[in-house]
Amino acid sequence: MTLWQPEAVNRAWVLPLVAVLAVGLGAAAGLGIRELGTWPAATGPPSTVPVTTTVPGPPPGPGTVELSQDAAAHPLAPAVRSLLQRHFDAINNRDYAVWASTVVARRSREMPESKWQSDYVSTKDGSILVHRIEPSQEGTVVLISFVSIQGAAQAPTSLPGSTCTRWWVSYRVVTERGQPRIDAGIRHATLNAHCATG
């Protein structure tokens, strides 16, 4: 496995935000590959995770992956958006084969189809926004937020019974078999909150 377009780490925005993110580290346990990254202050989650956030319109919102102005300016933006669109489409369409083609082989081995179908049986993801794309020593880090709806039985362990969840996550993208693939995030944690329509 090799890194996907590695570059020097831009620490100017990363280091000052570590303290802000530390507040949310205890907020939740990981679910699948949804894990915590480092967030730019202007576009990231609040320094304390709210009990409930508001989603405009019926959740989870559109399934189209959108890019912030900052993310859209990155040279890898088209490839990142395409990869994430296939990934979320696979979840929303219950297409395990496509999902497996978007993640590193280790992830699909850890999540065989029977478990994946059980975990995602009621999941629908939307309101997907790529906030930032940053190089790191481990691979390209993609910082995103999205909303998921699911049956109470499939709620994240950190929010028992939640049927609407807003996530703030990082995906680390690496090269595997000559293609960009989603690997595990930077830290084995995530930020999430109950959501409601507004």
C-alpha angles and dihedrals in degrees: 000000000000133000118266110244095327117207136167113292115255099224096173093092100024104062099049090053100053092085091051092052094047088074091064100042093096093048098095150353119246123271116200108311095335103121140154124270133173115280132211108241093235096055107022134095122283118279088249118041111242121230090232134012128194125245116199110235126353113337141278090027128207118346093219115114109237129195128220115230089256094051093044090058092059115101091230093053097105093049093044093049092048092050093048093045091055090045096052093039088055091053093046092046095042090237106154095178092057092044090052090052090059098053134059115271092251091061094053091047089053091047109044117191096260092055092041093052090048094048095046100034093118102021123123120175128201146141087065114179127176105212100180144356115209135173119234138170090261097049139285111325117214115196114203144160128207144159125241130191121199143153116281090250091060095047117131113269090242092058107037113202094008111150095181120041132177113210132199107193146155128226120198110213119205136168116260125167087357094300135096111259134180112249130181119300128254098265130021095245139076142205117234141151140188112267135208134187121261 
